[in-house]
């Protein structure tokens, strides 16, 4: 009720103001164009003044000039004012023709148009500026990086709300520097530090949707040291497709910090193992598995089997894919463990599987380090089951998703994944020339996965810290989940149809990133300062917690130096040593027996002796069920390593 009264009062106030400005504009225009100012006192002149003013008010009402909200005045309101004033001039001209007997020169109309536009438009502009100041008084001061069309649209959107007060445009185009756009000045990015400090800017909004990842990284590198919160508008593809609007501000993502431009996928490689085929993804509800499923359905398999141990994970990915999948693609959600060989075989036979992407694995290093037997059963025996069942049921292609932790492993997870790699290498050698092709794809950390450090940092920053980093020197390779999934699919199709494979494909992960640097960048780009000895008034502290069980400072992707390129620029082929088929089969038999009988020391000794390169950290290996055996286990490991 109060708001309605306030709006009515504003409209009446504007109408009364126009009843003053319009007659005054006519009087001034006549006085400028008529030599004898006393002539204005003639009756017909006052009739023209009054009639023009009243008819103009009616025209303004018709045009909606009193319905528009002044504080949201945009280009439409300005056009309406120009139309209204022009219509008023036409009314004034017609009344001169009818009533003035040529005592008022026609040139008066031009003067009247200028003066009335100044008064009517100017009064609204003054009120608009007042409301901008009034409603934005407590809002956050922001700068828009990018003075192009997207930046201007973002400015208009922000002016319609009370949350942000736009202080400046920032642009690297020298031609735009010092220009005024919609009342906001454009500054060079060279003046960022001074601008942020002098204008008390709290946020910088990147409004260039066409940026490549590398270009966005360059801009962010200019901003990451500033005490401002950095956000961005959606990418151009999302805006064009209608998935997002320009004013939909988003947080800067870790992908923006890495700046990796994704290589356009090779569609032929994508379709080789997928199109019109029956595809199964194990671990379909996991981070990589679920993204593989999303990528696979885009390339029209005849059938997609989701093989997953976790009921909730299976339900989640199934519900997501149902909304995306085409009607002619059959979607099969199956609960099952890769440790159950009989269930795997029944599945491959029932659904006539052509391609398997084996993503199911226990991958969290400290968890597997404390659950050694289950880790080995799932990662090694489960992979052996996949390899054997594929051969027995005529599966054409098996792709194992491996990890950089398989290279010179210091933990059970890495050792088990390296052993899994050797299982597929051995199967390929044993069935050389057969119908089943095996390959391994090895890569590092994927951003946003369940075990990634990035979601943890984001959560800790949101909670106000502290941010926990294990070690000052720790480094990791990073890749986005979509890029990793795309490359896995393409790697799995390389040399398809050329024998039984056994190739180890290594993805180009770029340069390793220091985790401490990543943490600092994320804190700064969230608008906070680091709390430390140099800055005791900072916001968020970084604390070092020490390396976790089995964790390495540096990860590697290659065991040796024997590596060659492939037809894809981001995929390399590594030649690495392997166990003989007889030795591997004997080791697997021993592993199965040791798992069944809970012989922890035997399991570890097999991993050490099996050419995995496993160098265990004795202190980190504490299977939670066998804590009482820790001392003897450590002694046995010590003697095994000396041998």
Rosetta blueprint (number, residue, H / E / L):
1 X L
2 X H
3 X H
4 X H
5 X H
6 X H
7 X H
8 X H
9 X H
10 X H
11 X H
12 X H
13 X H
14 X H
15 X H
16 X H
17 X H
18 X H
19 X H
20 X H
21 X H
22 X H
23 X H
24 X H
25 X H
26 X H
27 X H
28 X H
29 X H
30 X H
31 X H
32 X H
33 X H
34 X L
35 X L
36 X L
37 X H
38 X H
39 X H
40 X H
41 X H
42 X L
43 X H
44 X H
45 X H
46 X H
47 X H
48 X H
49 X H
50 X H
51 X H
52 X H
53 X H
54 X H
55 X H
56 X H
57 X H
58 X H
59 X H
60 X H
61 X H
62 X H
63 X H
64 X L
65 X L
66 X L
67 X L
68 X L
69 X L
70 X H
71 X H
72 X H
73 X L
74 X L
75 X H
76 X H
77 X H
78 X H
79 X H
80 X H
81 X H
82 X H
83 X H
84 X H
85 X H
86 X H
87 X H
88 X H
89 X H
90 X H
91 X H
92 X H
93 X H
94 X H
95 X H
96 X H
97 X H
98 X H
99 X H
100 X L
101 X L
102 X L
103 X L
104 X L
105 X L
106 X L
107 X H
108 X H
109 X H
110 X H
111 X H
112 X H
113 X H
114 X H
115 X H
116 X H
117 X H
118 X H
119 X H
120 X H
121 X H
122 X H
123 X H
124 X H
125 X H
126 X H
127 X H
128 X H
129 X H
130 X H
131 X H
132 X H
133 X H
134 X H
135 X H
136 X L
137 X L
138 X L
139 X L
140 X E
141 X E
142 X E
143 X E
144 X E
145 X E
146 X L
147 X L
148 X L
149 X H
150 X H
151 X H
152 X H
153 X H
154 X H
155 X H
156 X H
157 X H
158 X H
159 X H
160 X L
161 X L
162 X L
163 X L
164 X E
165 X E
166 X E
167 X E
168 X E
169 X E
170 X E
171 X E
172 X L
173 X L
174 X L
175 X L
176 X L
177 X L
178 X L
179 X L
180 X E
181 X E
182 X L
183 X L
184 X E
185 X E
186 X E
187 X E
188 X E
189 X H
190 X H
191 X H
192 X H
193 X H
194 X H
195 X H
196 X H
197 X H
198 X H
199 X H
200 X L
201 X L
202 X L
203 X E
204 X E
205 X E
206 X E
207 X L
208 X L
209 X L
210 X L
211 X L
212 X L
213 X H
214 X H
215 X H
216 X H
217 X H
218 X H
219 X H
220 X H
221 X H
222 X H
223 X H
224 X L
225 X L
226 X L
227 X L
228 X L
229 X E
230 X E
231 X E
232 X E
233 X L
234 X L
235 X L
236 X H
237 X H
238 X H
239 X H
240 X H
241 X H
242 X L
243 X L
244 X L
245 X L
246 X L
247 X L
248 X L
249 X L
250 X E
251 X E
252 X L
253 X L
254 X H
255 X H
256 X H
257 X H
258 X H
259 X L
260 X L
261 X L
262 X L
263 X L
264 X L
265 X L
266 X L
267 X H
268 X H
269 X H
270 X H
271 X H
272 X H
273 X L
274 X L
275 X L
276 X L
277 X L
278 X E
279 X E
280 X E
281 X E
282 X E
283 X L
284 X L
285 X L
286 X L
287 X H
288 X H
289 X H
290 X H
291 X H
292 X H
293 X H
294 X H
295 X H
296 X H
297 X H
298 X L
299 X L
300 X L
301 X L
302 X L
303 X E
304 X E
305 X E
306 X E
307 X E
308 X E
309 X L
310 X L
311 X H
312 X H
313 X H
314 X H
315 X H
316 X H
317 X H
318 X H
319 X H
320 X H
321 X H
322 X H
323 X H
324 X H
325 X L
326 X L
327 X L
328 X L
329 X L
330 X E
331 X E
332 X E
333 X E
334 X E
335 X E
336 X L
337 X L
338 X L
339 X L
340 X L
341 X H
342 X H
343 X H
344 X H
345 X H
346 X H
347 X H
348 X H
349 X H
350 X H
351 X L
352 X L
353 X L
354 X L
355 X E
356 X E
357 X E
358 X E
359 X L
360 X L
361 X L
362 X L
363 X L
364 X L
365 X H
366 X H
367 X H
368 X H
369 X H
370 X H
371 X L
372 X H
373 X H
374 X H
375 X H
376 X H
377 X H
378 X H
379 X H
380 X H
381 X H
382 X H
383 X H
384 X H
385 X H
386 X H
387 X H
388 X H
389 X H
390 X H
391 X H
392 X H
393 X H
394 X L
395 X L
396 X L
397 X E
398 X E
399 X E
400 X E
401 X E
402 X L
403 X L
404 X H
405 X H
406 X H
407 X L
408 X L
409 X L
410 X L
411 X L
412 X H
413 X H
414 X H
415 X H
416 X H
417 X H
418 X H
419 X H
420 X H
421 X H
422 X H
423 X H
424 X H
425 X H
426 X H
427 X H
428 X H
429 X H
430 X H
431 X L
432 X L
433 X L
434 X L
435 X L
436 X L
437 X E
438 X E
439 X E
440 X E
441 X E
442 X E
443 X L
444 X L
445 X E
446 X E
447 X E
448 X L
449 X L
450 X L
451 X L
452 X L
453 X H
454 X H
455 X H
456 X H
457 X H
458 X H
459 X H
460 X H
461 X H
462 X H
463 X L
464 X L
465 X L
466 X L
467 X E
468 X E
469 X E
470 X L
471 X L
472 X L
473 X L
474 X L
475 X E
476 X E
477 X L
478 X E
479 X E
480 X E
481 X H
482 X H
483 X H
484 X H
485 X H
486 X H
487 X H
488 X H
489 X H
490 X H
491 X H
492 X H
493 X H
494 X L
495 X L
496 X L
497 X L
498 X L
499 X L
500 X L
501 X E
502 X E
503 X E
504 X E
505 X E
506 X E
507 X E
508 X L
509 X L
510 X L
511 X L
512 X L
513 X E
514 X E
515 X H
516 X H
517 X H
518 X H
519 X H
520 X H
521 X H
522 X H
523 X H
524 X H
525 X H
526 X E
527 X L
528 X L
529 X L
530 X E
531 X E
532 X L
533 X L
534 X L
535 X L
536 X L
537 X L
538 X L
539 X L
540 X E
541 X E
542 X E
543 X E
544 X E
545 X L
546 X L
547 X L
548 X L
549 X L
550 X L
551 X L
552 X L
553 X L
554 X L
555 X L
556 X L
557 X L
558 X L
559 X L
560 X L
561 X L
562 X L
563 X E
564 X E
565 X E
566 X L
567 X L
568 X L
569 X L
570 X L
571 X E
572 X E
573 X E
574 X E
575 X L
576 X L
577 X L
578 X L
579 X L
580 X L
581 X H
582 X H
583 X H
584 X H
585 X H
586 X H
587 X H
588 X H
589 X H
590 X H
591 X H
592 X H
593 X H
594 X H
595 X H
596 X H
597 X L
598 X L
599 X L
600 X H
601 X H
602 X H
603 X H
604 X H
605 X H
606 X H
607 X H
608 X H
609 X H
610 X L
611 X L
612 X L
613 X L
614 X L
615 X L
616 X L
617 X L
618 X L
619 X L
620 X L
621 X L
622 X L
623 X L
624 X H
625 X H
626 X H
627 X H
628 X H
629 X H
630 X H
631 X H
632 X H
633 X H
634 X H
635 X H
636 X H
637 X H
638 X H
639 X H
640 X H
641 X H
642 X H
643 X L
